[in-house]
Amino acid sequence: MRSAGERRAEAAPEAHLEVGRGPDGALIVELTGAWRLARGLPDATVVERALAASPQPSRLAFDLGRLSGWDTGVLAFLARVEEAARRHGVPVDRAGLPSAVERLLALTEAVPEREGARPIETGASWLERIGLGARAAWDSTHAALTFMGEAVAAFGRFVTGGAHVRLRDFAMLVQECGAQALPIVTLVTFISGVIVAFVGAVQLQRFGATLYVADLVALATAREIGCLMTAVVMAGRTGSGFAAQLGTMQVNQEIEALETMGLAPMEFLVVPRLLAMSVMMPLLCVYADVVTWIGGATIGIGMLDLNPTLYWIESKQAVTMTDVTLGIVKSLVFGILIAVAGCMQGMRAERNAAAVGQAATSAVVLSIVAIVVADGIFAVLCNALDI
């Protein structure tokens, strides 16, 4: 059942707006009915057009005598109308406002609007927008290079024994980056091996060369799939986690508290995460290689009826220690990129409610882009060096 207040609200007349001129040339804005957001409000455009009309009104006055009900919607309307009057140089007379409305309007003006709260509409040309975009890209690149330099310097102090790194924090991060990541790494890499083997089998069966599925899976896993899939998983899982952790600390001003206590945030927060990813990514890569090979063998032995011993021998002959080492080196580089991207986005997070989510999203995107670019560079280098 509806309450008596709800029934009275439904019975109240609709919000209505009337604009007219007084004898002294004043623009009188009359509000009648129930001005509530839930029921919809008239547009203030008609008042803005009247303020811009010629001759210009001598002042702006209000008549709210027949206002049967209101909420914050009427305050937003009046604030917009008064702002339009100030733009046109028309003085505002609040004598016709109820005392409660006048006090609330005065309260909204007591605290000035934060600079940058509204988007700036500059109407810039396309050339100016390109310049602004290039400047923003340069600023982001400069900030990223600065952060990487600070991280390298902090890591150097750790190597020389001058950094404050707690082993307990490092051990917890190793567990988070390693043991806790095993289930998702196992699932993704096993399925990747199954997919590669199945796609290769479909093509190789046409030539009667199904045995070479073992070569395909083994070589692709050692050089690309193991390290790349592990890196993508860790970017979405651990890189975003680093950004969310440090972003929350930034919002709560915990990083400033560390600086106040004389602890360098780069050494106390970034170096342990960098070390943990550097240690665990190569190990996860080796584990991912094994799981991916098992996934490929599941298809080769189970679907193609290949002999297990023959499959193992063919896989071992297809892969050299250089291929395995290349994948491990890639995983180490990918781990460093993930840690740097996650920590950087977390440390640079703004102090608002949406900052943590934005930092985590940016960390994942930046990590994956960096991984793909680094993998492309490795491919060019390997081709140039004939590896």
C-alpha positions in Angstrom: 0.0 0.0 0.0 1.1 3.5 -0.7 1.6 5.9 2.1 -0.4 9.1 2.5 2.7 11.2 1.5 3.0 9.2 -1.7 -0.7 9.7 -2.5 -0.4 13.5 -1.9 2.8 13.7 -4.1 0.9 12.0 -7.0 -2.1 14.3 -6.6 0.1 17.5 -6.6 0.1 19.5 -9.9 2.8 19.1 -12.4 5.8 21.4 -12.3 5.2 24.5 -14.5 7.4 27.4 -15.5 6.3 30.9 -16.6 8.5 33.7 -17.7 7.3 37.3 -18.0 8.4 41.0 -17.8 7.5 43.2 -14.9 6.6 47.0 -15.2 10.2 48.0 -14.4 11.7 45.7 -17.1 12.5 42.9 -14.7 12.4 39.3 -15.9 10.1 37.4 -13.5 10.5 33.6 -13.4 7.4 32.0 -11.7 7.5 28.3 -10.6 4.3 26.5 -9.8 3.3 23.0 -8.9 5.5 20.3 -7.5 9.1 20.6 -8.6 10.5 17.1 -8.0 13.2 15.2 -9.9 11.2 12.0 -10.0 8.4 13.6 -11.9 10.5 15.6 -14.4 11.3 19.3 -14.4 10.9 22.0 -17.1 14.0 23.1 -19.1 15.8 26.3 -18.2 16.5 27.1 -21.8 13.5 29.4 -22.1 14.8 31.5 -19.2 18.3 31.7 -20.8 16.7 32.9 -24.1 14.7 35.6 -22.3 17.9 36.8 -20.5 19.6 37.1 -23.9 16.7 38.9 -25.5 16.7 42.6 -26.3 16.1 44.8 -24.5 18.1 43.3 -21.7 16.1 42.8 -18.4 16.9 45.2 -15.6 17.0 42.4 -13.1 16.1 38.7 -12.5 13.3 38.0 -10.0 11.6 34.9 -8.8 8.0 34.1 -7.8 7.7 30.8 -5.9 4.4 31.6 -4.1 2.5 28.9 -5.8 5.1 26.2 -5.4 3.4 23.2 -3.8 6.5 21.1 -3.3 10.2 20.9 -4.2 13.4 19.0 -3.8 17.0 19.4 -4.9 15.7 19.7 -8.5 14.5 23.3 -7.9 17.9 24.2 -6.5 19.7 22.9 -9.6 17.3 24.9 -11.8 17.7 28.1 -9.9 21.5 27.8 -9.8 21.6 27.3 -13.5 19.3 30.3 -14.1 21.4 32.5 -11.8 24.6 31.4 -13.5 23.0 32.4 -16.9 22.0 35.8 -15.5 25.6 36.4 -14.3 26.9 35.6 -17.7 24.6 38.2 -19.3 25.3 40.8 -16.6 21.7 40.8 -15.2 21.5 41.3 -11.4 19.6 38.6 -9.4 16.9 39.5 -6.9 16.2 36.6 -4.4 13.4 38.4 -2.5 10.8 36.0 -4.0 12.5 32.8 -2.8 11.4 30.9 0.3 13.9 31.2 3.1 14.8 27.6 3.0 15.6 27.7 -0.7 17.6 30.9 -0.3 19.7 29.4 2.5 20.5 26.3 0.5 21.5 28.4 -2.5 23.8 30.5 -0.3 25.2 27.3 1.1 26.1 26.0 -2.3 28.0 29.3 -3.0 29.9 29.2 0.3 32.4 26.6 -1.0 33.9 27.5 -4.4 33.8 24.9 -7.1 37.0 22.8 -7.4 39.2 23.8 -10.3 39.0 21.3 -13.1 35.7 19.7 -11.9 34.0 20.5 -15.2 35.4 19.6 -18.6 36.8 22.6 -20.4 35.1 23.2 -23.8 37.8 25.1 -25.8 36.4 24.6 -29.3 40.0 23.8 -30.4 40.9 23.1 -34.0 41.9 19.7 -35.1 45.6 20.9 -35.3 45.4 22.1 -31.7 43.8 18.8 -30.5 46.6 16.9 -32.2 49.1 19.1 -30.4 47.4 18.6 -27.1 47.3 14.8 -27.6 51.0 14.7 -28.5 51.8 16.8 -25.4 49.7 14.5 -23.2 51.5 11.4 -24.7 54.9 13.0 -24.1 54.0 13.8 -20.5 52.9 10.2 -19.9 56.0 8.8 -21.6 58.2 11.2 -19.5 56.4 10.1 -16.3 56.8 6.4 -17.2 60.5 6.9 -17.9 61.0 8.8 -14.6 59.3 6.1 -12.7 61.4 3.4 -14.3 64.5 5.3 -13.5 63.5 5.6 -9.9 62.7 1.9 -9.8 66.1 1.0 -11.2 67.8 3.3 -8.7 65.8 1.7 -5.8 66.7 -1.7 -7.1 70.4 -0.7 -7.2 70.2 0.4 -3.6 68.7 -2.9 -2.7 71.6 -4.8 -4.4 74.1 -2.7 -2.6 72.3 -3.2 0.7 71.0 0.3 1.1 67.3 -0.3 0.6 64.6 -1.0 3.2 62.9 -4.2 2.1 61.1 -6.5 4.5 61.6 -10.2 3.8 58.1 -10.9 5.2 56.6 -8.7 2.5 58.7 -10.3 -0.1 57.7 -13.8 1.0 54.0 -12.8 0.9 54.3 -11.4 -2.6 56.1 -14.5 -3.8 53.2 -16.6 -2.6 50.7 -14.2 -4.3 52.7 -14.2 -7.5 53.5 -17.9 -7.5 51.5 -20.5 -5.6 48.2 -18.6 -5.7 48.6 -18.1 -9.5 49.1 -21.8 -10.3 45.4 -22.7 -10.8 44.7 -20.1 -13.4 48.0 -20.6 -15.2 47.4 -24.3 -15.3 44.0 -23.9 -16.8 44.9 -21.3 -19.4 48.1 -23.0 -20.6 46.6 -26.5 -20.7 43.8 -25.3 -22.9 46.3 -23.4 -25.0 48.2 -26.6 -25.6 45.0 -28.4 -26.5 44.0 -25.7 -29.0 47.4 -25.5 -30.7 47.6 -29.3 -31.0 44.0 -29.6 -32.3 44.5 -26.8 -34.9 47.8 -28.3 -36.0 46.3 -31.8 -36.2 43.5 -30.6 -38.5 46.0 -29.2 -41.0 48.7 -31.9 -40.7 46.2 -34.8 -41.1 45.7 -33.7 -44.8 49.4 -34.5 -45.5 49.6 -37.6 -43.3 52.1 -35.8 -41.0 50.2 -36.0 -37.7 53.4 -36.9 -35.9 54.7 -33.3 -36.4 52.0 -32.1 -34.0 54.6 -32.9 -31.3 57.1 -30.6 -33.0 54.6 -27.8 -33.4 53.4 -27.9 -29.8 56.9 -28.3 -28.3 58.5 -25.5 -30.3 55.7 -23.0 -30.1 55.4 -23.6 -26.4 59.1 -23.2 -25.6 59.5 -20.0 -27.6 56.1 -18.2 -27.4 53.1 -19.8 -25.8 54.4 -20.6 -22.4 55.9 -17.2 -21.6 53.3 -15.2 -23.5 50.2 -16.8 -22.0 51.7 -16.7 -18.5 52.5 -13.1 -18.9 49.0 -12.2 -20.1 47.5 -14.1 -17.2 49.8 -12.5 -14.7 49.1 -9.0 -16.1 45.4 -9.5 -15.6 45.7 -11.1 -12.2 48.8 -9.8 -10.5 49.5 -6.5 -12.3 46.0 -5.3 -11.6 46.4 -6.4 -8.0 49.6 -4.4 -7.6 47.8 -1.3 -9.1 44.8 -1.8 -6.8 46.9 -2.2 -3.7 49.1 0.8 -4.3 46.2 2.8 -5.6 44.2 2.2 -2.4 47.3 3.2 -0.3 47.5 6.4 -2.4 43.8 7.2 -1.9 44.2 6.6 1.9 47.4 8.7 2.0 49.4 5.7 3.3 52.2 6.4 0.9 52.6 9.9 2.3 52.7 8.4 5.7 55.6 6.2 4.7 57.4 9.3 3.4 56.7 11.1 6.7 58.3 8.2 8.6 61.4 8.4 6.4 60.7 5.3 4.4 61.1 5.5 0.6 57.9 4.2 -1.1 60.0 3.0 -4.1 62.1 0.8 -1.8 59.4 -0.3 0.6 56.6 -1.0 -1.9 57.9 -1.3 -5.5 61.2 -3.2 -5.0 59.6 -6.2 -3.3 57.0 -6.5 -6.0 59.6 -6.2 -8.7 61.7 -8.9 -7.1 58.8 -11.2 -6.6 57.7 -11.0 -10.2 61.3 -11.4 -11.4 61.7 -14.6 -9.4 58.4 -16.2 -10.0 57.8 -15.4 -13.7 60.6 -17.7 -15.0 59.4 -20.5 -12.7 55.9 -20.1 -13.8 57.1 -20.1 -17.4 58.8 -23.5 -17.0 55.7 -24.8 -15.3 53.5 -23.4 -18.1 55.7 -25.1 -20.7 55.2 -28.5 -19.0 51.5 -28.0 -18.7 51.1 -26.8 -22.3 53.1 -29.9 -23.5 50.8 -32.1 -21.5 47.8 -30.4 -23.2 49.2 -31.0 -26.6 50.1 -34.6 -25.8 46.5 -35.1 -24.7 45.4 -34.4 -28.2 48.3 -36.1 -29.9 48.0 -39.3 -27.9 44.3 -39.3 -27.2 42.8 -38.1 -30.5 45.5 -38.9 -33.1 46.5 -42.3 -31.5 50.2 -41.4 -31.5 52.6 -43.6 -29.5 53.5 -41.8 -26.2 57.1 -42.8 -26.5 57.3 -41.6 -30.1 55.5 -38.4 -29.2 58.0 -37.7 -26.4 61.1 -38.4 -28.6 59.7 -36.2 -31.4 59.1 -33.3 -28.9 62.5 -33.6 -27.4 64.2 -33.5 -30.8 62.2 -30.5 -31.9 63.3 -28.3 -28.9 66.8 -27.2 -28.0 68.0 -25.6 -24.8 68.3 -22.3 -26.7 64.5 -22.3 -27.3 63.8 -23.0 -23.7 66.2 -20.4 -22.5 64.7 -17.8 -24.9 61.3 -18.4 -23.4 62.6 -18.1 -19.8 64.4 -14.8 -20.7 61.2 -13.5 -22.2 59.2 -14.4 -19.2 61.7 -12.5 -17.0 61.4 -9.4 -19.1 57.6 -9.7 -19.2 57.5 -10.1 -15.4 59.5 -6.9 -14.9 57.2 -5.0 -17.3 54.1 -6.2 -15.5 55.5 -5.2 -12.1 56.6 -1.8 -13.3 53.3 -1.1 -15.0 51.2 -2.2 -12.0 53.2 -0.3 -9.5 53.4 2.8 -11.6 49.7 3.1 -12.2 49.0 2.4 -8.5 51.5 5.1 -7.3 50.1 7.6 -9.8 46.5 7.0 -8.9 44.4 10.0 -8.1 42.6 10.4 -4.8 38.9 9.7 -5.6 36.5 6.8 -5.5 37.1 5.8 -9.1 40.9 6.0 -9.0 41.6 2.5 -7.9 39.5 0.9 -10.6 41.1 3.2 -13.2 44.6 2.3 -12.0 43.9 -1.4 -12.2 42.4 -1.1 -15.7 45.3 1.1 -16.9 47.8 -1.4 -15.5 46.4 -4.3 -17.4 46.2 -2.4 -20.7 49.7 -1.0 -20.3 51.1 -4.4 -19.3 49.6 -6.2 -22.2 50.7 -3.5 -24.7 54.3 -3.6 -23.3 54.3 -7.4 -23.4 53.3 -7.5 -27.1 55.8 -4.8 -28.0 58.6 -6.6 -26.1 57.7 -9.9 -27.8 57.9 -8.2 -31.2 61.3 -6.8 -30.4 62.5 -10.3 -29.3 61.2 -11.7 -32.6 63.2 -9.1 -34.6 66.3 -9.7 -32.5 66.1 -13.5 -32.8 65.7 -13.2 -36.6 68.7 -10.8 -36.8 70.8 -13.1 -34.6 69.5 -16.3 -36.3 68.4 -17.8 -33.0 
